[in-house]
Amino acid sequence: MADTAITGVAAAAQTNEPLIRVEGLRKSFGSLEVLKGIDLSVNPGEVVTIIGASGSGKSTFLRCLNLLETPDAGHIWFHGQDLTAERCNINKLREDIGMVFQGFNLFNNMDVLDNCTLAPVTLKKMSKAEAEKIAMEHLTSVGLEKFAHAAVGRLSGGQKQRVAIARALCMNPQIMLFDEPTSALDPEMVGEVLNVIKNLVKEGMTTVIVTHEMGFAREVSDRVFFMDGGILAEKGTPEQIFSHPQNPRTQEFLSKVLY
């Protein structure tokens, strides 16, 4: 599957086809309509950041991209395959979509290394030795190689989030989704996690980020989307959104979060 995925990304890049394309995405929880018809595409190697107030639908949208939330309507294409199609093998495609959650979602009964090797061994049928070799490479890249056999419960929040990023990378994903990766961290730990993400971006990882870190969004993004009330109210380059927002709601939001 990895070879197929790489081929798919290369083909998408050559034909200027998006890696992910979303059309008419809608999602409700009971009578509350959270997503009201989202259209968005993400190109290979692109960094797309979604900003907006809490409750605007950002995290729900991100969770829909790999069907952790099932859309009520609309389509999501990944590598040209419709994830919402009845016969789609979403579990197989998910192997190429890395996701990092605000709450880490690590297995506290396993040490760091076992957290990183579980999915490659069970899903990709990788040997334990190969999985551990790859895991150590990624733990080194996030500065945690010395913590490979540490209990997860003994780690700081920043360390846990870096383990979560390394774990996702162990599956060799073609895109990384970050759902407010620093919102659960103490302020002094935010920088260490953002630096890891910046390094991934520099390496060309296709990335979709939901974040409240405006300076970071401005620095790393190719495009920024402002979400408000379940719609994408404005989109543009970081310069356009942060320096010259056109939508009154974008202007109001940024006036409250930019210092």
C-alpha positions as YAML, in Angstrom:
chain: A
units: angstrom
residues:
- id: 1
  name: MET
  ca: [0.00, 0.00, 0.00]
- id: 2
  name: ALA
  ca: [2.87, 2.39, 0.78]
- id: 3
  name: ASP
  ca: [4.26, 2.07, -2.75]
- id: 4
  name: THR
  ca: [0.79, 2.62, -4.17]
- id: 5
  name: ALA
  ca: [0.31, 5.67, -1.99]
- id: 6
  name: ILE
  ca: [3.63, 7.17, -3.02]
- id: 7
  name: THR
  ca: [2.76, 6.59, -6.64]
- id: 8
  name: GLY
  ca: [-0.59, 8.26, -6.04]
- id: 9
  name: VAL
  ca: [1.05, 11.34, -4.52]
- id: 10
  name: ALA
  ca: [3.56, 11.55, -7.36]
- id: 11
  name: ALA
  ca: [0.80, 11.25, -9.93]
- id: 12
  name: ALA
  ca: [-1.25, 13.89, -8.14]
- id: 13
  name: ALA
  ca: [1.72, 16.25, -8.14]
- id: 14
  name: GLN
  ca: [2.40, 15.69, -11.83]
- id: 15
  name: THR
  ca: [-1.21, 16.27, -12.85]
- id: 16
  name: ASN
  ca: [-1.79, 19.10, -10.37]
- id: 17
  name: GLU
  ca: [-4.53, 17.00, -8.81]
- id: 18
  name: PRO
  ca: [-5.24, 17.63, -5.13]
- id: 19
  name: LEU
  ca: [-4.20, 14.95, -2.65]
- id: 20
  name: ILE
  ca: [-7.46, 15.60, -0.79]
- id: 21
  name: ARG
  ca: [-10.56, 17.15, -2.32]
- id: 22
  name: VAL
  ca: [-13.71, 17.90, -0.32]
- id: 23
  name: GLU
  ca: [-17.04, 18.87, -1.87]
- id: 24
  name: GLY
  ca: [-20.31, 19.77, -0.16]
- id: 25
  name: LEU
  ca: [-19.35, 18.31, 3.22]
- id: 26
  name: ARG
  ca: [-22.13, 18.45, 5.80]
- id: 27
  name: LYS
  ca: [-22.30, 17.11, 9.33]
- id: 28
  name: SER
  ca: [-24.90, 17.46, 12.06]
- id: 29
  name: PHE
  ca: [-25.11, 16.22, 15.62]
- id: 30
  name: GLY
  ca: [-28.81, 15.90, 16.31]
- id: 31
  name: SER
  ca: [-30.42, 19.22, 15.40]
- id: 32
  name: LEU
  ca: [-27.08, 21.07, 15.48]
- id: 33
  name: GLU
  ca: [-25.63, 21.53, 11.98]
- id: 34
  name: VAL
  ca: [-21.88, 21.76, 12.51]
- id: 35
  name: LEU
  ca: [-20.63, 21.68, 8.89]
- id: 36
  name: LYS
  ca: [-22.77, 23.45, 6.32]
- id: 37
  name: GLY
  ca: [-21.31, 22.50, 2.95]
- id: 38
  name: ILE
  ca: [-17.51, 22.64, 3.00]
- id: 39
  name: ASP
  ca: [-15.47, 22.74, -0.23]
- id: 40
  name: LEU
  ca: [-11.69, 22.51, 0.13]
- id: 41
  name: SER
  ca: [-8.69, 20.92, -1.55]
- id: 42
  name: VAL
  ca: [-5.17, 20.17, -0.36]
- id: 43
  name: ASN
  ca: [-2.36, 19.81, -2.88]
- id: 44
  name: PRO
  ca: [0.67, 17.52, -2.46]
- id: 45
  name: GLY
  ca: [3.27, 19.18, -0.25]
- id: 46
  name: GLU
  ca: [0.91, 21.97, 0.78]
- id: 47
  name: VAL
  ca: [0.34, 23.25, 4.33]
- id: 48
  name: VAL
  ca: [-3.28, 24.25, 4.93]
- id: 49
  name: THR
  ca: [-4.23, 25.80, 8.27]
- id: 50
  name: ILE
  ca: [-7.77, 26.19, 9.58]
- id: 51
  name: ILE
  ca: [-8.45, 28.89, 12.15]
- id: 52
  name: GLY
  ca: [-11.60, 30.09, 13.85]
- id: 53
  name: ALA
  ca: [-13.36, 30.37, 17.17]
- id: 54
  name: SER
  ca: [-14.10, 27.34, 19.33]
- id: 55
  name: GLY
  ca: [-17.27, 25.64, 18.14]
- id: 56
  name: SER
  ca: [-16.92, 26.80, 14.54]
- id: 57
  name: GLY
  ca: [-16.56, 23.23, 13.22]
- id: 58
  name: LYS
  ca: [-12.79, 23.02, 12.73]
- id: 59
  name: SER
  ca: [-12.12, 19.78, 14.62]
- id: 60
  name: THR
  ca: [-15.25, 18.11, 13.24]
- id: 61
  name: PHE
  ca: [-14.10, 18.92, 9.73]
- id: 62
  name: LEU
  ca: [-10.64, 17.49, 10.39]
- id: 63
  name: ARG
  ca: [-12.12, 14.30, 11.87]
- id: 64
  name: CYS
  ca: [-14.29, 13.90, 8.80]
- id: 65
  name: LEU
  ca: [-11.21, 13.82, 6.56]
- id: 66
  name: ASN
  ca: [-10.40, 10.28, 7.72]
- id: 67
  name: LEU
  ca: [-13.98, 9.37, 8.67]
- id: 68
  name: LEU
  ca: [-13.49, 9.46, 12.42]
- id: 69
  name: GLU
  ca: [-16.73, 11.39, 12.01]
- id: 70
  name: THR
  ca: [-19.07, 10.18, 9.26]
- id: 71
  name: PRO
  ca: [-20.33, 13.00, 7.04]
- id: 72
  name: ASP
  ca: [-24.06, 13.32, 6.46]
- id: 73
  name: ALA
  ca: [-23.55, 14.56, 2.90]
- id: 74
  name: GLY
  ca: [-20.77, 15.44, 0.50]
- id: 75
  name: HIS
  ca: [-17.66, 13.69, -0.75]
- id: 76
  name: ILE
  ca: [-14.03, 13.38, 0.31]
- id: 77
  name: TRP
  ca: [-11.52, 12.17, -2.27]
- id: 78
  name: PHE
  ca: [-8.07, 10.96, -1.18]
- id: 79
  name: HIS
  ca: [-5.71, 9.73, -3.89]
- id: 80
  name: GLY
  ca: [-8.70, 9.98, -6.20]
- id: 81
  name: GLN
  ca: [-10.73, 7.53, -4.12]
- id: 82
  name: ASP
  ca: [-14.01, 8.63, -2.58]
- id: 83
  name: LEU
  ca: [-13.73, 7.89, 1.15]
- id: 84
  name: THR
  ca: [-17.50, 8.21, 1.49]
- id: 85
  name: ALA
  ca: [-18.19, 5.49, -1.10]
- id: 86
  name: GLU
  ca: [-19.81, 2.37, 0.30]
- id: 87
  name: ARG
  ca: [-17.10, 0.00, -0.95]
- id: 88
  name: CYS
  ca: [-14.15, 2.15, 0.11]
- id: 89
  name: ASN
  ca: [-11.66, 0.34, 2.35]
- id: 90
  name: ILE
  ca: [-11.28, 3.26, 4.73]
- id: 91
  name: ASN
  ca: [-9.10, 1.32, 7.18]
- id: 92
  name: LYS
  ca: [-6.52, 0.70, 4.44]
- id: 93
  name: LEU
  ca: [-6.56, 4.30, 3.26]
- id: 94
  name: ARG
  ca: [-6.28, 5.54, 6.86]
- id: 95
  name: GLU
  ca: [-2.82, 3.98, 6.98]
- id: 96
  name: ASP
  ca: [-1.68, 6.83, 4.73]
- id: 97
  name: ILE
  ca: [-3.39, 9.55, 6.79]
- id: 98
  name: GLY
  ca: [-1.54, 10.39, 9.99]
- id: 99
  name: MET
  ca: [-3.48, 12.15, 12.73]
- id: 100
  name: VAL
  ca: [-2.33, 13.87, 15.91]
- id: 101
  name: PHE
  ca: [-4.97, 14.74, 18.49]
- id: 102
  name: GLN
  ca: [-5.04, 17.49, 21.10]
- id: 103
  name: GLY
  ca: [-5.35, 14.84, 23.83]
- id: 104
  name: PHE
  ca: [-2.38, 12.70, 22.64]
- id: 105
  name: ASN
  ca: [-4.39, 9.40, 22.54]
- id: 106
  name: LEU
  ca: [-1.39, 7.31, 23.58]
- id: 107
  name: PHE
  ca: [-1.66, 3.87, 25.19]
- id: 108
  name: ASN
  ca: [-0.69, 4.44, 28.80]
- id: 109
  name: ASN
  ca: [-0.16, 0.72, 29.45]
- id: 110
  name: MET
  ca: [2.67, 0.61, 26.88]
- id: 111
  name: ASP
  ca: [6.06, 2.25, 26.82]
- id: 112
  name: VAL
  ca: [6.98, 4.83, 24.17]
- id: 113
  name: LEU
  ca: [8.53, 2.38, 21.72]
- id: 114
  name: ASP
  ca: [5.58, -0.03, 21.88]
- id: 115
  name: ASN
  ca: [3.20, 2.86, 21.21]
- id: 116
  name: CYS
  ca: [5.15, 3.58, 18.03]
- id: 117
  name: THR
  ca: [5.45, 0.00, 16.78]
- id: 118
  name: LEU
  ca: [1.95, -1.31, 17.46]
- id: 119
  name: ALA
  ca: [0.28, -0.07, 14.26]
- id: 120
  name: PRO
  ca: [3.13, -0.89, 11.83]
- id: 121
  name: VAL
  ca: [3.32, -4.46, 13.20]
- id: 122
  name: THR
  ca: [-0.43, -5.13, 13.37]
- id: 123
  name: LEU
  ca: [-1.63, -3.20, 10.30]
- id: 124
  name: LYS
  ca: [1.34, -3.23, 7.92]
- id: 125
  name: LYS
  ca: [2.55, -6.65, 9.07]
- id: 126
  name: MET
  ca: [6.03, -5.23, 9.64]
- id: 127
  name: SER
  ca: [8.50, -7.29, 11.62]
- id: 128
  name: LYS
  ca: [9.07, -6.14, 15.19]
- id: 129
  name: ALA
  ca: [12.74, -5.45, 14.45]
- id: 130
  name: GLU
  ca: [11.98, -3.33, 11.39]
- id: 131
  name: ALA
  ca: [9.21, -1.46, 13.20]
- id: 132
  name: GLU
  ca: [11.53, -0.69, 16.11]
- id: 133
  name: LYS
  ca: [14.26, 0.54, 13.76]
- id: 134
  name: ILE
  ca: [11.84, 2.94, 12.06]
- id: 135
  name: ALA
  ca: [10.36, 4.01, 15.39]
- id: 136
  name: MET
  ca: [13.80, 4.87, 16.78]
- id: 137
  name: GLU
  ca: [14.50, 6.99, 13.70]
- id: 138
  name: HIS
  ca: [11.33, 8.99, 14.26]
- id: 139
  name: LEU
  ca: [11.82, 9.23, 18.02]
- id: 140
  name: THR
  ca: [15.29, 10.60, 17.30]
- id: 141
  name: SER
  ca: [13.82, 13.14, 14.89]
- id: 142
  name: VAL
  ca: [11.55, 14.48, 17.67]
- id: 143
  name: GLY
  ca: [14.33, 14.38, 20.28]
- id: 144
  name: LEU
  ca: [12.98, 11.48, 22.35]
- id: 145
  name: GLU
  ca: [15.25, 8.55, 21.51]
- id: 146
  name: LYS
  ca: [16.38, 8.36, 25.13]
- id: 147
  name: PHE
  ca: [12.77, 7.88, 26.23]
- id: 148
  name: ALA
  ca: [12.06, 4.82, 24.05]
- id: 149
  name: HIS
  ca: [11.45, 2.56, 27.03]
- id: 150
  name: ALA
  ca: [9.91, 5.17, 29.31]
- id: 151
  name: ALA
  ca: [6.39, 4.76, 30.62]
- id: 152
  name: VAL
  ca: [4.03, 7.14, 28.86]
- id: 153
  name: GLY
  ca: [2.60, 8.30, 32.18]
- id: 154
  name: ARG
  ca: [5.99, 9.70, 33.20]
- id: 155
  name: LEU
  ca: [6.24, 12.03, 30.20]
- id: 156
  name: SER
  ca: [5.38, 15.71, 30.11]
- id: 157
  name: GLY
  ca: [2.58, 16.91, 27.88]
- id: 158
  name: GLY
  ca: [5.04, 18.17, 25.28]
- id: 159
  name: GLN
  ca: [6.87, 14.86, 25.28]
- id: 160
  name: LYS
  ca: [3.61, 12.94, 24.90]
- id: 161
  name: GLN
  ca: [2.63, 15.03, 21.90]
- id: 162
  name: ARG
  ca: [6.03, 14.50, 20.29]
- id: 163
  name: VAL
  ca: [5.61, 10.75, 20.82]
- id: 164
  name: ALA
  ca: [2.18, 11.01, 19.18]
- id: 165
  name: ILE
  ca: [3.76, 12.70, 16.16]
- id: 166
  name: ALA
  ca: [6.51, 10.07, 15.95]
- id: 167
  name: ARG
  ca: [3.90, 7.32, 16.23]
- id: 168
  name: ALA
  ca: [1.93, 8.75, 13.32]
- id: 169
  name: LEU
  ca: [5.08, 9.07, 11.21]
- id: 170
  name: CYS
  ca: [5.92, 5.40, 11.78]
- id: 171
  name: MET
  ca: [3.09, 4.53, 9.37]
- id: 172
  name: ASN
  ca: [4.80, 6.56, 6.63]
- id: 173
  name: PRO
  ca: [1.69, 8.70, 6.01]
- id: 174
  name: GLN
  ca: [1.20, 10.76, 2.90]
- id: 175
  name: ILE
  ca: [-0.56, 13.53, 4.82]
- id: 176
  name: MET
  ca: [-0.59, 14.63, 8.45]
- id: 177
  name: LEU
  ca: [-3.66, 16.02, 10.19]
- id: 178
  name: PHE
  ca: [-3.07, 18.02, 13.39]
- id: 179
  name: ASP
  ca: [-6.10, 18.78, 15.56]
- id: 180
  name: GLU
  ca: [-5.08, 21.64, 17.86]
- id: 181
  name: PRO
  ca: [-1.86, 19.82, 18.78]
- id: 182
  name: THR
  ca: [-0.79, 22.37, 21.42]
- id: 183
  name: SER
  ca: [-4.10, 23.24, 23.08]
- id: 184
  name: ALA
  ca: [-3.62, 20.77, 25.95]
- id: 185
  name: LEU
  ca: [-0.04, 21.86, 26.68]
- id: 186
  name: ASP
  ca: [1.42, 24.21, 29.23]
- id: 187
  name: PRO
  ca: [2.71, 27.37, 27.49]
- id: 188
  name: GLU
  ca: [6.37, 26.49, 27.94]
- id: 189
  name: MET
  ca: [5.84, 23.18, 26.11]
- id: 190
  name: VAL
  ca: [4.12, 24.61, 23.06]
- id: 191
  name: GLY
  ca: [7.33, 25.61, 21.30]
- id: 192
  name: GLU
  ca: [8.90, 22.14, 21.34]
- id: 193
  name: VAL
  ca: [5.86, 20.64, 19.59]
- id: 194
  name: LEU
  ca: [5.57, 23.46, 17.05]
- id: 195
  name: ASN
  ca: [9.26, 23.05, 16.19]
- id: 196
  name: VAL
  ca: [8.69, 19.38, 15.37]
- id: 197
  name: ILE
  ca: [5.80, 20.30, 13.08]
- id: 198
  name: LYS
  ca: [7.90, 23.02, 11.44]
- id: 199
  name: ASN
  ca: [10.58, 20.45, 10.63]
- id: 200
  name: LEU
  ca: [7.98, 18.17, 9.03]
- id: 201
  name: VAL
  ca: [6.76, 21.06, 6.93]
- id: 202
  name: LYS
  ca: [10.32, 21.85, 5.82]
- id: 203
  name: GLU
  ca: [10.66, 18.23, 4.70]
- id: 204
  name: GLY
  ca: [7.63, 18.65, 2.43]
- id: 205
  name: MET
  ca: [4.97, 16.78, 4.39]
- id: 206
  name: THR
  ca: [1.46, 17.56, 3.17]
- id: 207
  name: THR
  ca: [-0.25, 18.96, 6.26]
- id: 208
  name: VAL
  ca: [-3.63, 20.16, 7.48]
- id: 209
  name: ILE
  ca: [-3.53, 21.93, 10.84]
- id: 210
  name: VAL
  ca: [-6.27, 23.21, 13.11]
- id: 211
  name: THR
  ca: [-4.66, 25.62, 15.53]
- id: 212
  name: HIS
  ca: [-5.09, 28.68, 17.72]
- id: 213
  name: GLU
  ca: [-1.39, 29.53, 17.35]
- id: 214
  name: MET
  ca: [-1.67, 32.45, 14.93]
- id: 215
  name: GLY
  ca: [2.03, 33.24, 14.67]
- id: 216
  name: PHE
  ca: [2.76, 29.63, 13.82]
- id: 217
  name: ALA
  ca: [-0.07, 29.56, 11.26]
- id: 218
  name: ARG
  ca: [1.29, 32.66, 9.59]
- id: 219
  name: GLU
  ca: [4.81, 31.22, 9.46]
- id: 220
  name: VAL
  ca: [4.19, 27.73, 8.08]
- id: 221
  name: SER
  ca: [0.99, 27.92, 5.99]
- id: 222
  name: ASP
  ca: [0.61, 28.05, 2.25]
- id: 223
  name: ARG
  ca: [-3.09, 28.82, 2.64]
- id: 224
  name: VAL
  ca: [-5.23, 29.75, 5.64]
- id: 225
  name: PHE
  ca: [-8.97, 29.10, 5.95]
- id: 226
  name: PHE
  ca: [-11.11, 30.96, 8.47]
- id: 227
  name: MET
  ca: [-14.06, 28.86, 9.61]
- id: 228
  name: ASP
  ca: [-17.11, 30.47, 11.15]
- id: 229
  name: GLY
  ca: [-20.43, 28.85, 12.01]
- id: 230
  name: GLY
  ca: [-19.78, 25.72, 9.98]
- id: 231
  name: ILE
  ca: [-18.69, 27.43, 6.78]
- id: 232
  name: LEU
  ca: [-15.35, 28.50, 5.33]
- id: 233
  name: ALA
  ca: [-15.92, 32.23, 5.54]
- id: 234
  name: GLU
  ca: [-12.59, 33.34, 4.07]
- id: 235
  name: LYS
  ca: [-9.46, 31.83, 2.58]
- id: 236
  name: GLY
  ca: [-6.16, 33.17, 1.31]
- id: 237
  name: THR
  ca: [-2.45, 33.33, 1.84]
- id: 238
  name: PRO
  ca: [-1.21, 34.05, 5.37]
- id: 239
  name: GLU
  ca: [-0.49, 37.62, 4.27]
- id: 240
  name: GLN
  ca: [-4.01, 38.08, 2.94]
- id: 241
  name: ILE
  ca: [-5.75, 36.59, 5.96]
- id: 242
  name: PHE
  ca: [-3.64, 38.05, 8.76]
- id: 243
  name: SER
  ca: [-2.79, 41.45, 7.26]
- id: 244
  name: HIS
  ca: [-5.72, 42.18, 4.96]
- id: 245
  name: PRO
  ca: [-8.78, 40.14, 6.00]
- id: 246
  name: GLN
  ca: [-11.89, 41.05, 4.01]
- id: 247
  name: ASN
  ca: [-14.68, 39.29, 5.88]
- id: 248
  name: PRO
  ca: [-15.98, 41.23, 8.91]
- id: 249
  name: ARG
  ca: [-16.10, 38.03, 10.96]
- id: 250
  name: THR
  ca: [-12.44, 37.28, 10.13]
- id: 251
  name: GLN
  ca: [-11.54, 40.82, 11.12]
- id: 252
  name: GLU
  ca: [-13.44, 40.51, 14.40]
- id: 253
  name: PHE
  ca: [-11.86, 37.15, 15.25]
- id: 254
  name: LEU
  ca: [-8.32, 38.27, 14.50]
- id: 255
  name: SER
  ca: [-8.77, 41.49, 16.46]
- id: 256
  name: LYS
  ca: [-9.34, 39.34, 19.53]
- id: 257
  name: VAL
  ca: [-6.50, 36.84, 19.07]
- id: 258
  name: LEU
  ca: [-3.68, 38.93, 17.56]
- id: 259
  name: TYR
  ca: [-1.64, 40.98, 19.94]
...
